[in-house]
Amino acid sequence: MILLHWIDTFLASIGRSTTALAASVGRVTIFAVQAISHLMRPPFYTREFAAQVLQIGYFSLPIVGLTALFTGGALALQIYSGGARFNAEAVVPTVVAIAMVRELGPVLGGLMVAGRVASSIAAELGTMRVTEQIDALVTLSTNPMKYLVVPRLLAATLVMPILAFIGDIIGIMGGFLVATNRLNFNAATYINNTYDFLEFDDIFSGLVKAAVFGFIVALMGCFHGYYSGRGAQGVAQATTNAVVSASVLIIASNYVLTEVFF
């Protein structure tokens, strides 16, 4: 009897978790569809959109740039160390460029922006929910979805490819600096190898990934903030959930997109 009770409890917990996960996926999907549908219809809040471009894009440049710079440098050292075992040190420029453009640039950029932007959006919208500012917008005949969610989703989706592209350049430059100053590579040869083996499809796939990651970051921040619980604890929980869910979805969607492109 004890064993049957334990099995029943275990299966019930799995069922509850599965149901809760399905319900969460459904709520996020409905929220995303509503936001996209509002994107297609006026009015458009241009000033709010411009403010979000500045907040999400411009102010994220330092952290994305620093991350890419040191990642490119570390990648050059690691590839050189591994390639030296097979007398293949010459692959450093090619592998650094392809790895940064295809994977590390968009993924690390997305994770850095998720930590900075998703938490900020969730905290801002959660505070507005707690202080009933979102309800006040409805009272003033302003659709909260169009005023708060759509500008953030659109801004993040458009600026993330730009951030990723800049991060790719900085990351490749980081590998170049380490290779030429620490590993005794010829500068002209390094640049030529990078240029010769880097293809348009590599760059395009990375930019598409970055756009998807930007949408995910803004969507998770807006969703968890918009439906934040009451009080300081609810806002804190929304902020944590936004960053965690955005990071997990970025990693998962990166694999799916990689399968699609390659």
C-alpha positions in Angstrom: 0.0 0.0 0.0 2.8 2.4 0.8 4.5 1.7 -2.5 1.3 2.2 -4.4 0.7 5.5 -2.6 4.2 6.6 -3.4 3.8 5.7 -7.1 0.4 7.5 -7.2 1.9 10.6 -5.6 4.9 10.6 -8.0 2.7 10.2 -11.1 0.4 12.9 -9.8 3.3 15.4 -9.4 4.4 14.6 -12.9 0.9 15.2 -14.2 0.6 18.5 -12.4 4.0 19.7 -13.7 3.1 18.7 -17.2 -0.2 20.5 -17.0 1.4 23.6 -15.5 4.0 23.6 -18.3 1.4 23.3 -21.0 -0.7 26.1 -19.5 2.4 28.4 -19.3 3.3 27.7 -22.9 -0.3 28.4 -23.9 -0.3 31.7 -22.1 3.0 32.8 -23.6 1.8 31.8 -27.1 -1.5 33.7 -26.7 0.4 36.7 -25.3 2.8 36.7 -28.3 0.0 36.4 -30.8 -1.8 39.3 -29.3 1.3 41.4 -29.3 2.0 40.6 -33.0 -1.6 41.3 -33.9 -1.4 44.7 -32.2 1.8 45.4 -34.1 -0.1 45.3 -37.4 -2.7 47.9 -36.4 -2.4 51.6 -35.5 -1.9 53.6 -33.4 1.9 53.4 -33.3 3.8 54.9 -30.4 6.9 56.1 -32.2 8.4 58.0 -29.2 8.1 55.0 -26.9 9.7 52.8 -29.7 12.6 55.2 -30.0 13.1 55.2 -26.3 13.3 51.4 -26.2 15.7 51.3 -29.1 18.0 53.6 -27.0 17.5 51.6 -23.9 17.8 48.1 -25.3 20.3 48.8 -28.1 22.6 51.6 -27.3 22.9 51.0 -23.6 23.6 47.3 -24.2 26.6 48.0 -26.5 29.3 48.1 -23.7 28.4 44.7 -22.1 28.0 43.0 -25.5 31.2 44.5 -26.8 33.3 43.5 -23.8 31.8 40.0 -23.8 32.6 39.6 -27.5 36.1 41.0 -27.2 37.3 38.7 -24.4 35.4 35.7 -25.9 37.2 36.2 -29.2 40.6 36.4 -27.4 40.0 33.3 -25.3 38.7 31.4 -28.3 41.9 32.2 -30.3 44.0 30.9 -27.4 41.9 27.7 -27.0 41.9 26.9 -30.8 45.6 27.5 -31.1 46.2 25.2 -28.1 44.1 22.5 -29.5 45.3 22.9 -33.1 48.9 22.7 -32.0 48.4 19.0 -31.1 47.6 18.3 -34.8 49.9 20.9 -36.4 46.8 22.9 -37.4 47.5 26.2 -35.8 46.6 28.0 -39.1 42.9 27.3 -38.6 42.7 29.9 -35.8 41.5 32.8 -37.9 38.9 30.7 -39.7 37.5 29.0 -36.7 37.4 32.2 -34.6 35.5 34.0 -37.3 33.0 31.2 -38.0 32.4 30.4 -34.3 31.8 34.1 -33.4 29.5 34.8 -36.4 27.5 31.6 -36.2 27.2 30.9 -32.5 29.0 32.8 -29.9 28.2 36.3 -31.2 24.4 35.9 -31.2 24.1 33.5 -28.3 26.4 35.3 -25.8 25.0 38.7 -27.0 21.4 37.3 -26.4 22.3 36.0 -23.0 23.9 39.3 -22.0 20.9 41.3 -23.2 18.6 38.8 -21.5 20.3 39.5 -18.2 20.1 43.2 -18.6 17.0 43.9 -20.6 14.6 41.0 -19.7 15.0 41.8 -16.0 14.6 45.5 -16.6 11.4 45.1 -18.6 10.0 42.6 -16.1 10.8 44.9 -13.2 9.4 48.0 -14.9 6.1 46.4 -16.0 5.8 44.5 -12.8 6.1 47.7 -10.8 3.5 49.3 -13.1 1.2 46.3 -12.4 1.6 46.5 -8.7 1.1 50.3 -8.6 -2.0 49.9 -10.9 -0.4 52.1 -13.6 -1.4 49.5 -16.2 -5.0 49.7 -15.1 -4.8 53.5 -15.3 -3.7 53.2 -19.0 -6.9 51.3 -19.6 -8.9 54.0 -17.8 -7.3 56.5 -20.1 -8.4 54.5 -23.2 -4.8 53.5 -23.9 -4.2 49.9 -24.8 -1.4 48.6 -22.5 -0.4 46.0 -25.0 0.2 48.5 -27.8 1.8 51.1 -25.5 4.0 48.9 -23.3 4.6 45.6 -25.0 4.7 46.2 -28.8 7.4 48.9 -28.7 9.7 46.7 -26.6 9.2 43.7 -28.8 9.8 45.6 -32.0 12.8 47.4 -30.6 14.5 44.3 -29.3 13.8 42.3 -32.5 15.3 45.0 -34.6 18.3 46.1 -32.6 19.6 42.6 -31.6 21.0 41.8 -35.1 22.8 45.1 -35.0 24.2 44.3 -31.5 25.2 40.8 -32.7 26.9 42.2 -35.8 28.9 44.7 -33.8 29.7 41.9 -31.3 30.9 39.7 -34.2 33.3 42.4 -35.4 34.6 43.1 -31.9 35.0 39.3 -31.2 36.9 38.7 -34.4 39.1 41.7 -33.5 39.7 40.2 -30.1 40.9 37.0 -31.7 43.1 39.1 -34.1 44.7 41.0 -31.3 45.6 37.9 -29.3 46.7 36.0 -32.4 49.0 38.7 -33.6 50.4 39.9 -30.3 50.5 36.6 -28.3 50.7 33.8 -30.9 52.9 35.5 -33.5 50.5 35.4 -36.4 51.0 37.7 -39.4 48.4 40.4 -39.4 47.8 40.4 -43.2 47.6 36.6 -43.4 45.1 36.5 -40.4 42.8 39.1 -42.1 43.0 37.3 -45.5 42.1 33.9 -44.0 39.2 35.5 -42.1 37.9 37.1 -45.2 38.4 34.2 -47.5 36.6 31.5 -45.5 33.8 33.6 -44.0 30.6 33.2 -46.1 27.5 35.3 -46.3 25.4 32.4 -45.1 27.4 32.3 -41.8 26.7 36.0 -41.2 23.0 35.8 -42.3 22.3 32.9 -40.0 23.8 34.7 -37.0 21.7 37.8 -37.7 18.5 35.8 -38.0 19.3 34.0 -34.7 19.9 37.4 -33.0 16.6 38.7 -34.2 14.8 35.7 -32.8 16.7 36.0 -29.5 15.8 39.7 -29.2 12.1 38.8 -29.7 12.4 36.1 -27.0 14.1 38.4 -24.5 11.5 41.2 -24.9 8.6 38.6 -24.9 9.7 37.0 -21.7 10.4 40.3 -20.0 7.0 41.7 -21.0 5.0 38.5 -20.3 6.4 38.0 -16.7 6.2 41.7 -15.9 2.7 42.2 -17.4 1.4 39.3 -15.3 3.5 40.0 -12.2 2.2 39.0 -8.8 1.3 41.7 -6.2 3.9 43.2 -3.9 7.7 43.3 -4.0 7.9 39.6 -3.9 5.8 39.3 -7.0 8.0 41.7 -8.9 11.2 39.9 -7.8 9.8 36.6 -8.9 8.7 38.0 -12.2 12.2 39.4 -12.8 13.9 36.1 -12.0 11.5 34.1 -14.2 12.0 36.5 -17.1 15.8 36.1 -17.1 15.7 32.3 -16.5 13.0 31.6 -19.2 14.7 33.9 -21.7 18.1 32.3 -21.2 16.7 28.8 -21.5 14.6 29.6 -24.6 17.7 31.2 -26.2 19.7 28.1 -25.8 16.9 25.8 -27.0 16.0 28.0 -30.0 19.7 28.2 -30.9 19.8 24.5 -31.4 16.6 24.5 -33.5 17.8 27.4 -35.7 21.2 25.7 -36.1 19.4 22.5 -37.3 17.4 24.7 -39.8 20.3 26.5 -41.2 23.0 23.8 -41.2 
